[in-house]
Amino acid sequence: MTPLGNLLGLPRSVEAVAEFPCVQTCGGSQVGSASVPALRYRTRMPDRIAESFASSPRRHRLPAVLLGLTLALLAWSAYRPHDYPTWALEVFPAVLWIVVLIATYRRFPMTPLLYGLTALHCALLIVGGHYTYSEVPIGNWARDTFDLSRNHYDRVGHFLQGFVPAILAREILIRTSPVKRGWWLVLFIMSICTAFSAVYELIEWAVAEIDAEGSQDFLGTQGDVWDTQKDILLCIKGAAASLVTLSRLHDGHLRTLHGREQT
């Protein structure tokens, strides 16, 4: 850090990158010239691993691999599902996720953490669409093995409905808004996830109004009259769990991504 940087109280991540002449005067007369660093903000890489990641074409491999695996799973899911109307309703959010992330990859790439979580969420939706949530084999196995009251596969889905969008909301807010890390950021993220879950429940209600008999597989209530409230609560719990467990890891991914964008 230069003396001028110390005088101005600039952080150590601010580096001197150019110089320009400055005339020194004494009593109004020119006595010489000196070099004063022209300062520009440039965020340093968090570490060497981040630097190598930023400059390597391998950074594109993870999204490509995840996309290929997700599309392969989608193709499998489309082959002789339980019924195609339910399948279309269940996998539509996953297809929408995929289209948006592909469309924004060059202009607004996301962190590897978010791409991984998105692939996991899409996989759960796609498998649920193939079997319907109440008939997914692993859920039936857990029900029978542990003597559960129902197939809880849909409960896992609603937990992820908060767990994954929480990181998405966090990433967008941190990168594009003036909201700083702290309780306000947490409040905004929790509100977004809760609203998202509520809108999804309204969509389910609309589908039930349109086709009461045919929508039962899509709704997956399995006779629980409080299914909607429990789904929203699970979404809230998922969002809270995501912020508690992944925020520090997410910050590291954001620093790496920021370093890559500076190169």
VENLIN-V247845 format. One record per helix or strand of 2 or more residues. SS is the DSSP state (h for helix, s for strand). FROM is the first residue (numbers start at 1). TO is the last residue. If there is no record, write none. Layout:
SS FROM TO
SS FROM TO
This chain:
h 3 8
s 14 26
s 29 41
h 48 55
h 57 78
h 84 104
h 112 131
h 133 135
h 137 145
h 153 176
h 183 210
h 216 219
h 227 262
